[in-house]
């Protein structure tokens, strides 16, 4: 009996999967499971200097490099970055992708998020989830017999409601791999995002310095995530020293996919309590 699992991450941009679920992705690959990462947009709006066509090609290369870190396919679609809406075309492409890959677990954005592209992807996945079983929708691709489990990637937003910490995974042991994946997105973590934060002059010029810098940069977000979900994390894992960085990933289970019972939880989220 084949016990290989399939994880599909449908993010809005190249690097969304890495930043929000890189630890779970790395763990799946360590265990020999299949992983596919998808950026629905081409990422062509995410820079202050590089032109759109050049940037789209560059971000496709960066995503492929990040995928190679863990041995996963990283596909970048052609929907325009910054202009994504929940159209029938988007919904149908997502239905076809879920059917062809037949994942056990799908990760995507929540429908309440600061970025309209994130919201559009979350809405499209929500709308596609039941329809993956309907033969006459996207009829050229055979339907699935059941929906996958769908979970929302971690975020810190409160309105209209905060993320429900249905599953918490301690991915501290995977932190080096997450950082290695993020460092592949060079146009983002060493240029665009520091420029947005007004910190571009802080980015080191040498490779070891850059790797240390992105680790420190990412640690700030990990700390905010830990602070937000510390109560739930310590209820699951026990108290942790306050001065020790713990990398956690937090997922909310969508009501629109298959339910997550105790057996599925243990199977789909390895080592989650």
N, C-alpha and C positions, 0 to 999 in steps of 0.2 A: 504494500500500500504506500503510495506516494504521500509523504507528509510535508512536502515543500509548500510554503506559503507564498502568496503574492501580495506585495504592497505597492499601491499606486498612489503617488502624491500629485495632486492637481493644484499647482500654485499659479499665481497670476504672473510672476516674473522669474527670470533666472535668478537664483539664490534664495527664493522664498522657502523652498523645500529644505535647503541646507540650514538656514537660520532657525527655522521653527521645529524641524523634525530630524536634524542631522544625526542625533544620537540613536533614535529608533531605526533610522535607515542603516546606520553602521552596524547596529546589533543584528538586524535582519540578515545583512550580508555575511557577518561573521558566522551566523548559524546556517548559512547556505541557502537562504531563501531568496526568491526573485524580487527585485525592486525595479520599478520604473518611475522616473521623475519627469514631470511635464511642466514646462512653463507655457501657459496659454498665450501670453503676449510675446512679442519679439524683443522686448526690452529696449526699444529704440529711443525712448524718451529719457532714459536714466543717465544723463551726463550733461555737464555744463559747457563742454567744448566740442566733443566728437559729434560729427554729423550722423543723422539717423541711419542711413544705409550702412555706413562703416560700423556704427555701434551695434546694429542688429547682427552683423556678421561676427563681430568681436564677442558679443555676449553668447552667441551660439557656441563659439570655440571655448569660451570660459566655462560654460555649462558642461560641455563634453569633458573638459579636463576635471571638473569637480566630480562628475560621474565616475571617471576612471579611478579616482582615489578609493572608492569603495567597490568598483566593479559593477556599476549600475548604468543602465541606459538613461541618458538625460536628453529629452526631446524638447525642442523649442518650436512652438507653433508660430503662425504668422499674423495673428490678430494684433492690431496696432496698440502699442503701449500708451496708456493714458487715455485711450478712447474706447475701452472695452465696455460693452453693454450686453445684457442678457438676451441675446437674440435667439431665434430658432436655429440659425446656423451654428451658433456656439453650443446650444443644447444638444443638437444632433451630433456634432463632432464629439462631445463628451460621452454621449450614449454609445457611439460606435467604439470609442476608446475603451470604455469600461467593458463592453461586450468582448472585444478582441483580446484584451489582456486578462479578463475574468479574475479580477483581484479578490482576495479574501477581505482586505481592508483598504479603504480609500480615505486619504487625508486631504482636507481642503480648508479654505478660509471660512470663518463665520460670515453671516450676512450683515452683521453690524461691525464695521471696521472703518478706519480712517480713510482708506484708499478705495476709490470707486472701482478700480480693477479687481481688488480683492473681493469686494461685495458682489460684483458681477459673476465672478467664478463661483463663489459660494452659492449664489442664487441658482446658477445654471446646474450645478451638481445636485442641489436640492430638487430642482425640477426634473432632472434626468433620472433620479434614483429609482423611482417606481417604474419608469418607462423602459428601463433596460429589459423588462420582462414582457413588454408588449410587442408582439411580432410585427404589427402593421406600422409601427413607428421605426424609421430607419430600417426599412424592410430588407435592405441589401446585406445586413449583418445579422446573423442568427441571434435570437434573444437568449438571455440567461434564464435559468429556472428559479433563481432567487436573487435578491439584492445583496450586495456586499454589506458588511458593516461599514458605516461611514462615521468618521470622527473629525472634529474641527481642530485645526492647529491652534497652538496657544497664542493668546493675546492678553492685553492688560486693560481692555476697554470696559467701561461700566454701563454705558447707556446704549440701547434701552435696557440691557441687562448684562451682568458680568458673565464671563466664561464659567461654566460648571466644571469643577475639577473631578470629572468622573474617573479618570485614570491619570496617575502620576508615575512617571518613570524616572528613576535616578540614572542619568547618563553620564555621570562624572567620569567614568572609565573611558567613555567615548569622546571626551572633550578634545583630545589631540586630533582625532579624526575630523570632528566638526570644524575645528580651526583650519585644518588642511584643506577641507572642501571650500570653506569661505575664502581662503587666500587665493583660490583659483579664480575667483570673481574679481580680478584685479581692477578693472575699470570702476567697480563699485566700492569695494572696501578700502582701496588706497587712493581713490580720486573723488568719485561722485558723493558718497556719503560723508567723508570728511569735509568736502566743500560745503555741503548743506549745513553741517554742524559748525562751520567756521573754524575747522581744525586742520585744514589742509597742510599748513606749515609744520604741523607736528609729525607728519608721516615720515619715517626714516627712508633713506635712499637705498640702504643695503637690504638684501633679502632676509638675513636672520633678524635684523631689526624690525622689518616689516611684519614678519611672522609673530614676533613678540608683541608688536603694536596691535595687530588685529586680535590677538588673544586677549589683551587688556581691554580693547574696545568692546569685544563681545562679552567679556566678563561683567561689564556694567549692566547689560541687558539681562544676563543670567541672574545677577543679584536682584534686580527689580522683580524678575519672575519669582525668585525664591522668596523675597519679602512678601509678595502678594499672596503666595500659596504656602507659606511656611506652616501654618496651622495644619493644613491638609497633608502636607509632606511629612511632618513629624508624626502625625497620627498614623501614617502608613509605614514609615521607616524608623521612627524613633527620633529622639532629640539629636541634633548635630551641633558641634561647636560653632558659636556665632562668628568666629573669625575664619572659618573654613568655607571656601567656595564649593557649593554643591551645584552641579549642573542638573537641572530637571527639565523635563518636557511634560506638559499638562494637556490633556485632551478631553474634549466634551463629546459624548456620543450623540450623534444625530438620531432623532426619532424616526427619520424617514428611511433609514436603511434597516438591515436585519438587526435584531436585538443582540445586545452583548450580555450573554449569560455568563455564569462563572467559568464554565469550560472554555468558552470563546475568549473571555478576558485573559485567561492564563495562556492560551494558545497564541493570540494575536499580539499581546503586549508582553513579550518575554521578560521575566523577572520583575514585572510590576506586582506589588503586593495586592 
